Amino acid sequence: MDPRRLLIFRTVVRNGSIGAGARELGWTQPAVSQHLSALEKEVGTSLLLRSSSGVTPTEAGARLFQHAEAIAAQLAAAEEELADITALRRGRVRFATFPSAAAVLLPPALARMARTAPQVEVTFDELEPPDVIPALLDNELDLALVFRYAGTDVDAEGALEWTPLTEDRVLAVLPLDHPRAEDPDLTLADLADESWVAGCERCRANLLSSAQAAGFTPRIKHSTDDATVVQRLVEHGSGAALLPEIALEASPSENVTVRALPGLHDRTIGLVNRRGALSIPAVAALRDALAAEADQRSVTAALI
């Protein structure tokens, strides 16, 4: 059954005549009559009793009219819902990011969303970058915030869009009583004999590549993704570590020394999503909120 003809039939019944229905539709009366005849042929029975005073639905026509009313109501609801989504009066974004960004970047971005798009619902999962990719590709997420180092293998992200947002400094973390903790000439190569605490897969790879560039292979003693645990291990003499600035902000400690060293490269924090997802208003609104927060951090850092 052609749904367009069903809606034409509904308009005619509501107006009480083919002529009045045609005027509402902006069509000619013969064109409307042709569609009604085709609909009756489709259903195999008469739907309208025609007279000089107008049309009256048959029993079958009355039943079909009820279904036509329900379909028209569903279409109107769909139009209204889509208009609400487009105007950000409603919508949902499935989002994920890694722990330190969840602690530092996400809360103010959500507060910004509450002001700019209060009817958009954001659901959040904490995931490391390698776990984000299959979730996006399987349509379990709409948007994710991840990080990359200069040597990060991003082949798995090739099917996704990448939007860089901000640079995150990588810093050396040493015990307070380290003999060279305050040495202004300290380099990564000077720490070649240290034991090291490594982080997640990408952070560990960055430690290895940075040490290799400095001329040594790090002796990794412990591995943990938790920045608080890293600093506690360093504090109690288990070695040195490299940590990004946002991770240090998320889990600050006064019991370690944090140093910027020559040769350490920033990591890049950015968004990944399926191609075309940023055209969805709710997803774009969250993207804008995260970008605004990243820009604010960059401006603040430049002033310090």
Backbone bond lengths (Angstrom), bond angles and torsions (degrees), N, CA, C in turn:
res aa  C-N    CA-C-N  psi(-1)  N-CA   C-N-CA  omega(-1)  CA-C   N-CA-C  phi
1 M - - - 1.465 - - 1.535 109.34 -
2 D 1.319 115.57 128.29 1.460 121.21 -178.40 1.526 109.44 -74.25
3 P 1.342 119.67 114.69 1.461 121.23 -177.82 1.531 112.92 -63.23
4 R 1.332 116.78 -29.90 1.465 118.56 178.40 1.528 110.11 -64.10
5 R 1.327 117.32 -42.42 1.468 120.62 178.38 1.527 110.92 -65.97
6 L 1.333 115.23 -32.82 1.467 118.60 178.24 1.526 110.85 -64.36
7 L 1.308 117.19 -38.75 1.464 120.51 178.99 1.529 111.37 -73.09
8 I 1.336 116.90 -33.22 1.473 119.74 174.29 1.531 109.51 -62.99
9 F 1.333 115.83 -44.91 1.462 121.26 177.66 1.536 110.63 -57.89
10 R 1.313 116.57 -43.43 1.471 120.95 179.09 1.521 110.77 -60.36
11 T 1.326 117.03 -43.54 1.470 120.44 -178.84 1.528 110.77 -63.66
12 V 1.331 117.14 -41.33 1.467 120.87 179.47 1.531 110.32 -63.45
13 V 1.333 117.51 -46.99 1.465 120.68 -179.28 1.527 110.71 -61.89
14 R 1.330 116.50 -42.22 1.474 119.81 -179.17 1.529 111.21 -65.06
15 N 1.312 117.68 -31.38 1.465 120.92 -179.30 1.524 112.77 -89.11
16 G 1.335 117.69 -16.81 1.459 121.00 176.14 1.507 115.45 84.31
17 S 1.342 117.71 -2.40 1.462 120.42 177.28 1.512 109.64 -158.62
18 I 1.327 114.94 155.14 1.460 119.91 179.35 1.522 110.30 -66.75
19 G 1.329 117.03 -39.16 1.457 120.34 -178.96 1.522 111.92 -63.32
20 A 1.361 116.07 -45.37 1.468 119.60 -179.41 1.525 110.46 -66.82
21 G 1.335 116.95 -39.12 1.454 120.06 177.31 1.518 111.30 -62.98
22 A 1.349 116.42 -41.12 1.459 120.44 179.32 1.521 111.34 -62.43
23 R 1.353 115.86 -40.35 1.472 119.12 179.08 1.530 111.15 -63.54
24 E 1.333 117.77 -40.25 1.471 119.96 179.08 1.521 110.75 -65.54
25 L 1.321 115.85 -38.82 1.458 120.40 -179.59 1.523 112.89 -76.44
26 G 1.346 116.82 -19.67 1.453 120.65 -176.62 1.505 112.43 78.17
27 W 1.331 116.08 25.67 1.447 121.79 -179.18 1.524 109.44 -112.16
28 T 1.340 116.32 171.63 1.469 120.07 172.17 1.527 109.03 -82.11
29 Q 1.337 115.01 154.52 1.461 118.99 -179.73 1.530 111.97 -63.26
30 P 1.349 119.67 -41.68 1.466 119.38 177.73 1.535 113.19 -59.70
31 A 1.341 116.56 -37.65 1.468 119.41 179.85 1.528 110.69 -64.09
32 V 1.340 116.09 -42.73 1.468 120.07 178.44 1.527 109.77 -63.89
33 S 1.317 117.34 -43.30 1.471 120.77 179.88 1.524 111.12 -60.30
34 Q 1.329 117.00 -37.95 1.463 120.14 178.84 1.530 111.59 -63.70
35 H 1.320 115.99 -41.55 1.467 119.85 179.00 1.524 110.79 -66.63
36 L 1.341 117.44 -38.66 1.463 120.28 178.85 1.530 110.80 -65.69
37 S 1.296 116.23 -41.08 1.462 119.97 178.65 1.525 110.71 -64.07
38 A 1.329 116.59 -40.95 1.458 120.82 178.74 1.530 110.85 -64.94
39 L 1.351 117.54 -37.89 1.462 121.38 178.46 1.527 110.50 -64.87
40 E 1.351 116.20 -43.79 1.466 119.70 178.70 1.536 110.37 -62.70
41 K 1.308 117.00 -35.51 1.466 120.74 177.77 1.524 110.03 -67.24
42 E 1.351 116.28 -38.30 1.462 120.54 179.11 1.519 111.78 -63.55
43 V 1.339 117.40 -44.18 1.472 120.80 -175.89 1.525 111.88 -85.60
44 G 1.331 117.77 -16.10 1.450 121.61 175.66 1.508 115.48 79.98
45 T 1.342 116.96 23.33 1.466 119.47 178.14 1.516 109.16 -159.72
46 S 1.332 116.21 162.87 1.471 120.73 177.43 1.518 109.83 -73.49
47 L 1.289 114.45 140.44 1.467 120.34 -179.74 1.520 112.65 -112.05
48 L 1.341 117.91 -22.45 1.455 122.04 -175.64 1.522 110.31 -132.83
49 L 1.314 114.98 139.88 1.461 121.64 168.81 1.512 107.32 -98.80
50 R 1.325 117.40 118.96 1.449 122.31 -175.10 1.525 109.95 -98.02
51 S 1.331 115.96 140.46 1.465 121.62 176.48 1.521 107.62 -149.33
52 S 1.344 115.27 175.30 1.466 119.21 -179.69 1.522 112.03 -65.67
53 S 1.297 117.38 -20.87 1.472 120.12 -178.99 1.526 112.90 -92.67
54 G 1.331 117.41 -5.99 1.456 119.08 179.10 1.512 111.80 140.76
55 V 1.340 116.69 -150.36 1.464 121.72 -179.44 1.521 109.75 -126.78
56 T 1.333 114.56 149.43 1.456 121.74 175.59 1.525 107.52 -131.74
57 P 1.338 118.19 132.15 1.464 118.91 -179.32 1.524 111.85 -69.49
58 T 1.323 116.12 141.37 1.457 121.24 171.01 1.529 108.22 -71.59
59 E 1.342 116.42 -179.82 1.469 118.56 177.71 1.526 110.22 -60.14
60 A 1.344 115.81 -44.51 1.461 119.21 177.43 1.525 110.65 -64.25
61 G 1.335 116.76 -38.43 1.460 120.72 178.96 1.515 112.15 -64.26
62 A 1.351 116.57 -38.96 1.466 120.46 179.73 1.528 111.10 -64.30
63 R 1.366 114.45 -40.85 1.469 117.72 177.76 1.519 111.06 -65.54
64 L 1.342 116.03 -43.61 1.459 119.98 -179.43 1.531 110.95 -65.33
65 F 1.335 116.14 -35.02 1.467 119.94 178.30 1.529 110.59 -60.65
66 Q 1.339 118.00 -38.62 1.467 120.95 178.90 1.536 110.63 -62.64
67 H 1.336 114.50 -42.32 1.477 117.67 177.36 1.531 110.91 -65.95
68 A 1.330 116.16 -38.46 1.461 119.88 178.66 1.522 111.32 -63.20
69 E 1.326 117.15 -38.68 1.467 121.29 177.22 1.531 110.28 -62.63
70 A 1.331 116.36 -42.72 1.465 119.77 -179.79 1.524 111.05 -65.20
71 I 1.328 116.70 -40.91 1.466 120.18 178.97 1.526 110.73 -64.93
72 A 1.337 116.41 -42.24 1.467 120.05 178.80 1.528 110.72 -62.56
73 A 1.340 116.01 -38.63 1.465 119.48 178.76 1.529 110.98 -65.54
74 Q 1.348 117.30 -40.02 1.462 121.08 178.10 1.529 111.13 -65.04
75 L 1.322 117.12 -40.56 1.460 120.36 177.84 1.525 111.44 -64.64
76 A 1.337 116.04 -40.71 1.468 119.78 178.28 1.523 110.56 -63.96
77 A 1.354 115.80 -40.47 1.468 119.55 178.75 1.525 110.57 -64.99
78 A 1.348 116.05 -39.46 1.465 119.40 178.58 1.529 110.85 -63.69
79 E 1.322 117.06 -42.48 1.464 120.71 178.62 1.525 110.77 -62.14
80 E 1.326 115.81 -42.22 1.466 120.01 -179.44 1.525 110.65 -66.19
81 E 1.338 116.84 -42.34 1.460 120.37 -179.36 1.523 110.73 -64.78
82 L 1.341 116.54 -43.44 1.460 119.25 178.53 1.520 111.65 -65.23
83 A 1.324 116.81 -36.36 1.469 119.94 176.52 1.522 110.17 -64.96
84 D 1.340 116.65 -38.60 1.463 120.14 178.21 1.525 110.73 -64.39
85 I 1.338 116.25 -41.78 1.460 120.04 179.63 1.525 110.45 -64.34
86 T 1.329 116.26 -45.01 1.462 120.49 179.90 1.519 111.34 -62.12
87 A 1.339 116.78 -37.27 1.465 121.28 -178.70 1.521 112.30 -89.20
88 L 1.373 117.02 8.03 1.460 122.98 179.99 1.524 112.48 61.17
89 R 1.342 116.60 27.34 1.461 118.80 172.42 1.526 110.91 -82.73
90 R 1.320 116.11 -10.43 1.455 121.82 172.66 1.521 108.15 -161.35
91 G 1.329 116.53 172.97 1.459 121.07 -179.36 1.514 109.94 145.35
92 R 1.321 115.82 163.95 1.461 121.28 -178.20 1.520 108.65 -143.19
93 V 1.328 116.15 136.91 1.455 121.87 177.71 1.526 108.49 -125.99
94 R 1.325 115.90 126.80 1.465 121.47 175.99 1.530 107.33 -95.55
95 F 1.328 115.92 115.43 1.462 121.72 -168.55 1.526 110.17 -125.49
96 A 1.332 116.04 150.45 1.465 121.02 174.75 1.515 109.39 -144.64
97 T 1.329 115.91 151.86 1.454 120.89 173.13 1.512 109.56 -157.87
98 F 1.328 116.38 172.97 1.456 122.32 -178.11 1.526 110.22 -83.90
99 P 1.348 118.64 162.35 1.472 121.01 -167.04 1.525 115.98 -56.25
100 S 1.345 118.70 -47.19 1.469 118.27 -175.01 1.527 111.41 -68.35
101 A 1.335 117.98 -36.49 1.467 119.78 175.57 1.517 110.48 -67.62
102 A 1.338 116.44 -34.79 1.466 120.02 176.70 1.520 110.75 -62.30
103 A 1.326 116.50 -33.57 1.468 120.17 -179.24 1.521 112.85 -81.33
104 V 1.351 117.22 -34.59 1.468 120.55 -170.55 1.528 112.91 -103.00
105 L 1.331 117.83 -47.72 1.466 120.82 -172.95 1.526 113.43 -90.89
106 L 1.332 116.31 -36.99 1.457 118.95 -172.41 1.529 114.20 -68.62
107 P 1.336 121.01 -46.76 1.476 119.12 -175.95 1.527 114.19 -57.00
108 P 1.346 119.85 -48.11 1.470 117.85 178.38 1.525 112.73 -67.28
109 A 1.346 117.29 -30.73 1.467 119.34 177.07 1.524 110.47 -66.55
110 L 1.329 117.48 -39.38 1.464 120.49 177.38 1.534 110.66 -67.09
111 A 1.321 116.56 -36.33 1.467 119.57 176.14 1.523 110.41 -63.61
112 R 1.329 116.41 -38.28 1.464 120.71 176.98 1.536 109.87 -65.28
113 M 1.334 116.90 -41.73 1.466 121.19 177.34 1.527 111.14 -61.02
114 A 1.317 116.34 -37.25 1.464 120.17 -179.73 1.525 111.17 -63.03
115 R 1.345 116.14 -26.76 1.462 120.04 178.02 1.527 111.83 -86.67
116 T 1.325 116.70 -40.32 1.468 119.92 -172.11 1.523 113.98 -92.47
117 A 1.332 117.51 -28.51 1.475 121.23 -179.03 1.518 109.10 -145.02
118 P 1.347 116.96 66.35 1.471 120.19 -171.45 1.515 115.10 -63.95
119 Q 1.326 118.57 -20.11 1.462 120.42 -178.16 1.527 112.97 -90.31
120 V 1.322 117.44 -3.07 1.463 120.56 179.16 1.530 109.28 -86.53
121 E 1.312 116.36 127.15 1.461 122.15 179.40 1.525 109.39 -93.06
122 V 1.326 116.13 127.39 1.462 121.40 176.48 1.520 108.38 -112.11
123 T 1.327 117.22 119.97 1.460 121.24 173.07 1.517 108.19 -101.89
124 F 1.332 117.21 145.40 1.461 121.58 -168.87 1.523 111.53 -131.75
125 D 1.339 115.44 135.30 1.465 123.05 171.27 1.521 108.49 -124.97
126 E 1.327 116.27 143.03 1.459 121.33 177.30 1.522 108.49 -92.56
127 L 1.333 116.51 115.53 1.459 121.92 -177.37 1.526 109.90 -141.34
128 E 1.321 116.20 142.10 1.462 120.50 172.28 1.537 108.81 -76.01
129 P 1.346 117.83 154.86 1.469 120.29 -174.98 1.526 116.26 -49.40
130 P 1.346 120.34 -44.77 1.473 117.46 -179.12 1.526 113.59 -61.60
131 D 1.341 117.36 -27.66 1.465 120.59 -179.69 1.523 112.29 -81.82
132 V 1.323 115.93 -19.27 1.464 120.77 -179.51 1.528 111.24 -69.60
133 I 1.330 116.35 -38.11 1.468 120.58 -170.71 1.525 112.52 -60.64
134 P 1.346 119.59 -52.81 1.473 117.81 178.33 1.516 113.11 -63.28
135 A 1.340 117.21 -32.34 1.466 119.69 178.78 1.522 111.12 -65.04
136 L 1.322 117.40 -38.56 1.461 120.81 176.26 1.526 111.03 -68.65
137 L 1.314 116.44 -45.50 1.462 120.44 -177.79 1.527 111.86 -65.78
138 D 1.341 116.89 -28.66 1.467 121.19 178.42 1.525 112.11 -89.92
139 N 1.339 116.97 9.02 1.466 122.67 178.60 1.523 112.51 61.81
140 E 1.330 117.02 33.10 1.450 121.24 174.17 1.528 111.10 -93.03
141 L 1.331 116.75 -14.47 1.461 123.46 178.47 1.525 109.01 -133.51
142 D 1.339 115.55 154.74 1.464 121.10 174.43 1.529 111.90 -101.47
143 L 1.341 116.05 -31.76 1.469 120.63 -172.03 1.521 107.84 -155.05
144 A 1.322 116.46 144.86 1.464 120.29 177.95 1.519 110.15 -145.87
145 L 1.320 114.99 148.06 1.458 122.78 176.13 1.528 107.15 -105.84
146 V 1.326 116.51 123.50 1.461 121.33 -177.13 1.528 109.37 -132.00
147 F 1.321 115.83 175.09 1.464 120.01 174.88 1.522 109.39 -128.11
148 R 1.326 114.05 153.54 1.456 122.29 176.28 1.522 108.96 -134.48
149 Y 1.320 115.52 141.60 1.457 121.19 168.07 1.524 108.32 -97.56
150 A 1.315 115.99 169.74 1.466 119.92 -177.59 1.522 111.68 -56.86
151 G 1.339 117.79 -34.99 1.448 120.51 -177.01 1.519 114.44 -100.00
152 T 1.340 117.69 11.46 1.460 120.29 -177.48 1.523 111.29 -65.28
153 D 1.314 116.26 132.28 1.462 121.68 175.37 1.527 107.76 -79.26
154 V 1.340 116.53 116.58 1.467 120.25 -175.53 1.528 111.45 -114.50
155 D 1.342 116.92 21.66 1.464 119.68 -178.78 1.517 111.97 -55.65
156 A 1.336 116.58 -39.74 1.461 120.36 -177.38 1.523 111.97 -67.21
157 E 1.326 116.60 -18.17 1.461 120.34 -179.51 1.527 111.98 -91.36
158 G 1.323 117.75 4.73 1.461 120.93 -173.12 1.506 114.59 -60.68
159 A 1.333 117.11 -27.71 1.465 120.09 -178.95 1.524 111.99 -85.75
160 L 1.322 117.02 0.36 1.463 121.38 -174.63 1.524 110.80 -112.41
161 E 1.333 115.48 159.54 1.471 121.49 173.62 1.527 108.87 -86.56
162 W 1.320 116.55 141.66 1.467 123.55 -178.67 1.518 108.69 -122.13
163 T 1.335 116.69 127.19 1.458 122.55 177.98 1.520 108.85 -125.13
164 P 1.341 119.42 102.42 1.474 119.87 178.24 1.518 111.00 -67.19
165 L 1.340 116.13 140.50 1.462 120.58 -178.14 1.533 113.00 -115.08
166 T 1.328 117.68 -45.17 1.457 119.06 -173.89 1.522 110.18 -158.35
167 E 1.334 115.79 158.40 1.459 122.15 174.99 1.527 109.14 -97.37
168 D 1.324 115.81 139.35 1.463 122.70 -176.97 1.530 107.89 -121.16
169 R 1.338 116.42 112.72 1.472 119.91 -176.38 1.524 111.50 -63.34
170 V 1.321 116.40 141.22 1.462 122.48 172.45 1.525 107.66 -100.61
171 L 1.340 115.86 129.25 1.461 122.03 -173.16 1.522 110.30 -125.63
172 A 1.319 116.01 153.73 1.466 121.68 176.17 1.522 109.08 -87.44
173 V 1.324 116.13 140.24 1.465 122.28 179.74 1.525 107.96 -118.71
174 L 1.337 116.29 123.19 1.465 123.19 -176.00 1.515 110.20 -128.46
175 P 1.346 117.86 158.47 1.476 119.53 172.87 1.528 110.54 -63.42
176 L 1.311 116.03 151.86 1.466 119.97 179.42 1.529 111.56 -59.00
177 D 1.335 116.37 -34.89 1.469 119.47 -176.46 1.528 113.05 -93.75
178 H 1.326 116.86 14.96 1.467 118.96 177.36 1.533 108.75 -60.73
179 P 1.331 118.62 134.03 1.475 120.72 -175.23 1.526 114.39 -59.76
180 R 1.329 118.16 -21.10 1.461 119.78 -179.03 1.536 111.69 -118.16
181 A 1.317 115.27 20.33 1.466 119.74 -176.69 1.519 112.47 -57.39
182 E 1.325 117.87 -35.27 1.460 121.82 -177.22 1.522 113.10 -105.06
183 D 1.314 117.82 9.08 1.460 121.50 -176.69 1.532 109.30 -71.66
184 P 1.340 117.90 117.06 1.472 119.64 -177.99 1.524 113.19 -67.69
185 D 1.318 117.74 -17.49 1.459 121.36 -178.16 1.531 112.80 -98.27
186 L 1.307 117.41 9.38 1.465 121.58 -176.97 1.524 110.95 -61.93
187 T 1.328 115.90 136.25 1.460 122.32 174.76 1.521 108.78 -125.30
188 L 1.317 115.77 168.42 1.460 119.49 178.07 1.528 110.66 -63.63
189 A 1.312 116.82 -36.17 1.468 120.39 179.82 1.524 111.60 -60.99
190 D 1.327 117.44 -29.09 1.466 121.14 178.78 1.526 112.00 -67.80
191 L 1.324 116.87 -13.89 1.470 121.05 -177.97 1.525 111.85 -103.55
192 A 1.318 116.18 18.68 1.464 120.61 -174.89 1.526 112.73 -61.59
193 D 1.323 118.00 -29.76 1.460 120.94 -176.65 1.521 112.88 -88.54
194 E 1.324 117.53 -0.79 1.464 120.30 -179.14 1.531 111.05 -74.71
195 S 1.326 116.29 155.61 1.458 121.32 161.95 1.525 107.08 -80.72
196 W 1.333 116.53 156.04 1.459 119.29 -174.58 1.522 111.51 -129.27
197 V 1.310 114.46 148.33 1.465 122.31 172.10 1.521 106.62 -106.49
198 A 1.317 117.53 117.29 1.463 122.07 -177.19 1.521 110.28 -98.12
199 G 1.345 114.92 159.48 1.456 120.69 -178.11 1.514 112.48 -108.37
200 C 1.338 115.09 -143.19 1.463 121.52 -177.75 1.528 110.53 -64.55
201 E 1.309 116.36 177.05 1.468 121.76 -175.85 1.525 112.01 -54.16
202 R 1.345 116.96 -48.53 1.472 119.33 -177.84 1.530 110.94 -71.47
203 C 1.337 117.60 -36.81 1.462 120.40 179.48 1.525 110.83 -68.65
204 R 1.315 116.60 -38.21 1.464 120.94 177.93 1.534 109.61 -63.84
205 A 1.337 116.64 -44.03 1.456 120.63 178.59 1.526 110.61 -60.92
206 N 1.329 116.89 -37.20 1.464 119.85 178.81 1.521 111.05 -68.22
207 L 1.334 117.58 -41.16 1.466 120.39 175.70 1.526 110.39 -58.31
208 L 1.321 117.62 -46.15 1.461 121.31 -178.46 1.523 111.53 -63.34
209 S 1.346 116.98 -44.07 1.470 119.29 -178.07 1.528 111.06 -70.90
210 S 1.339 117.44 -36.81 1.471 120.10 178.73 1.521 110.69 -66.34
211 A 1.327 116.16 -42.20 1.466 119.72 178.90 1.526 110.81 -66.21
212 Q 1.321 116.13 -40.46 1.465 119.47 178.29 1.525 110.67 -60.23
213 A 1.345 116.16 -41.89 1.464 119.64 178.10 1.517 111.45 -64.57
214 A 1.360 116.20 -28.02 1.467 120.45 179.19 1.522 111.62 -87.34
215 G 1.324 117.80 -2.07 1.453 120.77 173.48 1.509 116.52 97.18
216 F 1.312 118.81 18.51 1.469 118.98 178.35 1.524 110.45 -148.19
217 T 1.324 115.64 165.33 1.460 123.20 174.34 1.520 107.97 -107.13
218 P 1.323 118.82 120.17 1.466 119.89 -175.31 1.529 112.00 -69.51
219 R 1.313 115.84 141.25 1.466 121.90 175.07 1.536 107.70 -89.77
220 I 1.347 115.92 97.42 1.466 121.23 -175.11 1.520 109.13 -82.76
221 K 1.327 115.06 118.51 1.463 121.52 -176.00 1.524 111.77 -97.75
222 H 1.340 116.34 -37.27 1.467 120.86 -178.55 1.524 109.15 -136.48
223 S 1.324 115.71 155.60 1.465 121.43 175.47 1.527 109.01 -135.01
224 T 1.331 115.99 131.90 1.460 121.48 176.71 1.519 109.22 -159.18
225 D 1.329 116.69 145.35 1.465 121.39 176.13 1.522 111.91 -86.50
226 D 1.318 117.91 -8.26 1.463 122.20 -172.44 1.532 109.39 -90.91
227 A 1.338 117.05 116.30 1.472 121.04 -177.66 1.521 111.86 -65.11
228 T 1.328 117.62 -31.27 1.466 120.07 177.28 1.524 110.22 -65.68
229 V 1.328 116.30 -43.84 1.467 120.40 178.50 1.523 110.11 -64.13
230 V 1.327 117.50 -41.70 1.464 121.00 177.98 1.522 110.20 -54.94
231 Q 1.325 116.50 -49.72 1.472 120.01 -176.63 1.524 112.08 -68.31
232 R 1.314 116.58 -35.05 1.467 118.75 177.21 1.529 110.82 -66.83
233 L 1.324 117.06 -39.25 1.459 120.23 176.63 1.526 110.69 -63.74
234 V 1.326 116.54 -45.00 1.461 120.40 178.16 1.528 110.18 -61.69
235 E 1.324 115.75 -45.49 1.470 121.24 -179.36 1.527 111.32 -54.99
236 H 1.323 116.67 -38.04 1.466 120.81 -175.42 1.524 113.03 -98.54
237 G 1.328 116.06 22.40 1.457 120.21 167.92 1.503 116.87 85.92
238 S 1.349 118.14 18.43 1.466 119.44 -179.19 1.515 113.39 -85.18
239 G 1.330 117.71 0.39 1.455 119.22 177.19 1.513 112.37 135.24
240 A 1.345 115.01 -160.96 1.460 122.87 178.43 1.523 108.44 -113.81
241 A 1.333 115.28 171.58 1.471 119.63 -179.79 1.516 109.56 -154.25
242 L 1.317 115.02 161.59 1.457 122.05 168.59 1.519 107.34 -112.22
243 L 1.336 116.85 128.59 1.459 121.03 178.98 1.519 109.88 -134.47
244 P 1.320 118.12 141.76 1.469 121.06 174.41 1.527 110.80 -70.95
245 E 1.323 114.56 155.30 1.463 120.48 -175.71 1.531 111.92 -62.50
246 I 1.328 117.77 -38.97 1.462 119.68 -179.62 1.522 111.07 -65.63
247 A 1.343 117.04 -36.04 1.461 119.85 176.75 1.516 110.83 -64.50
248 L 1.334 116.46 -37.86 1.462 120.63 177.70 1.527 111.64 -69.42
249 E 1.328 115.94 -34.37 1.464 119.18 176.54 1.522 110.98 -69.35
250 A 1.327 116.42 -37.17 1.465 119.78 -179.76 1.520 111.56 -69.49
251 S 1.354 116.78 -31.47 1.467 121.24 -178.23 1.528 109.33 -133.64
252 P 1.342 117.48 70.91 1.468 120.00 -175.63 1.532 112.14 -70.51
253 S 1.324 115.32 149.33 1.464 120.88 176.67 1.524 108.82 -142.97
254 E 1.335 115.53 136.80 1.460 121.00 176.39 1.526 111.44 -92.30
255 N 1.329 116.22 2.54 1.464 120.07 -172.58 1.525 113.43 -105.20
256 V 1.337 116.19 14.82 1.461 121.31 174.74 1.520 108.49 -135.32
257 T 1.319 115.26 162.57 1.464 121.41 174.10 1.522 108.31 -102.57
258 V 1.331 116.67 131.49 1.457 122.52 179.87 1.517 108.34 -112.88
259 R 1.346 116.00 126.34 1.462 120.41 -175.41 1.523 111.13 -130.18
260 A 1.328 115.61 138.26 1.467 121.57 166.98 1.521 107.34 -84.90
261 L 1.332 116.07 129.18 1.460 120.10 -178.05 1.519 110.09 -120.60
262 P 1.342 117.32 146.04 1.471 119.16 175.78 1.525 110.02 -63.28
263 G 1.318 115.53 144.11 1.457 120.39 177.45 1.510 115.09 91.40
264 L 1.333 117.55 -9.59 1.464 119.71 176.19 1.528 108.50 -87.23
265 H 1.307 116.86 128.44 1.459 121.71 -176.97 1.525 111.01 -97.74
266 D 1.328 114.78 143.26 1.468 119.90 176.16 1.522 110.29 -63.01
267 R 1.313 115.62 156.82 1.458 119.16 166.56 1.527 107.60 -101.53
268 T 1.313 117.18 155.94 1.464 122.63 -179.41 1.515 109.35 -105.77
269 I 1.327 115.45 130.77 1.463 121.76 175.78 1.523 107.63 -104.06
270 G 1.319 116.14 130.68 1.457 119.39 -178.69 1.518 111.84 -155.91
271 L 1.316 114.51 178.83 1.463 122.23 -176.81 1.521 110.57 -103.14
272 V 1.321 116.16 144.11 1.459 121.89 171.04 1.526 108.50 -126.56
273 N 1.309 115.60 145.17 1.465 121.96 179.77 1.512 109.60 -159.26
274 R 1.338 116.20 162.19 1.456 119.77 173.24 1.522 109.24 -64.45
275 R 1.302 116.54 149.23 1.465 120.53 -178.04 1.529 109.93 -61.02
276 G 1.333 114.78 130.18 1.457 120.74 179.40 1.503 114.46 93.08
277 A 1.343 118.09 -12.48 1.471 119.64 -176.08 1.524 112.46 -65.01
278 L 1.343 117.05 -28.57 1.463 119.41 -178.08 1.530 112.52 -72.26
279 S 1.329 117.60 -7.51 1.467 120.03 174.05 1.528 111.51 -80.54
280 I 1.334 117.30 -10.87 1.464 121.56 176.35 1.530 107.40 -78.66
281 P 1.327 119.33 123.39 1.466 120.64 -172.40 1.524 114.64 -54.66
282 A 1.326 118.61 -43.03 1.463 120.30 -178.07 1.528 111.10 -65.35
283 V 1.331 117.39 -40.60 1.464 121.23 178.83 1.527 109.60 -66.21
284 A 1.321 116.43 -42.23 1.466 120.17 178.68 1.524 111.01 -63.79
285 A 1.327 117.51 -34.82 1.471 120.77 179.85 1.524 110.63 -65.30
286 L 1.340 117.16 -41.26 1.462 119.42 177.89 1.524 110.14 -69.07
287 R 1.329 117.01 -40.05 1.465 120.21 175.57 1.527 110.56 -55.89
288 D 1.327 116.63 -45.89 1.465 120.68 -178.58 1.529 111.43 -64.40
289 A 1.339 116.95 -38.72 1.463 120.41 -179.89 1.528 110.81 -66.29
290 L 1.326 117.31 -42.13 1.461 120.69 178.56 1.527 111.04 -68.00
291 A 1.329 116.90 -39.68 1.458 120.51 178.40 1.527 110.92 -64.44
292 A 1.331 116.76 -40.44 1.466 120.38 179.10 1.526 110.83 -64.13
293 E 1.321 116.95 -39.73 1.459 120.28 178.28 1.528 110.74 -67.20
294 A 1.326 117.29 -40.85 1.460 120.78 177.45 1.529 110.94 -63.19
295 D 1.344 116.88 -41.20 1.463 120.97 177.92 1.527 110.60 -63.65
296 Q 1.322 116.32 -40.89 1.463 120.20 179.71 1.522 110.76 -62.37
297 R 1.324 116.66 -40.92 1.458 120.49 178.23 1.525 110.72 -63.81
298 S 1.337 116.84 -39.74 1.460 120.50 -179.44 1.523 110.95 -64.87
299 V 1.334 116.23 -42.17 1.471 120.34 178.07 1.510 110.69 -63.94
300 T 1.334 117.81 -43.28 1.454 121.92 -179.83 1.516 110.98 -63.48
301 A 1.354 116.81 -42.55 1.461 121.03 179.75 1.519 110.94 -63.32
302 A 1.330 116.94 -36.87 1.470 120.73 -178.97 1.523 111.19 -68.63
303 L 1.334 117.77 -25.40 1.454 121.16 -178.29 1.518 112.83 -85.92
304 I 1.365 115.49 -16.33 1.457 118.88 -177.02 1.526 110.79 -80.99
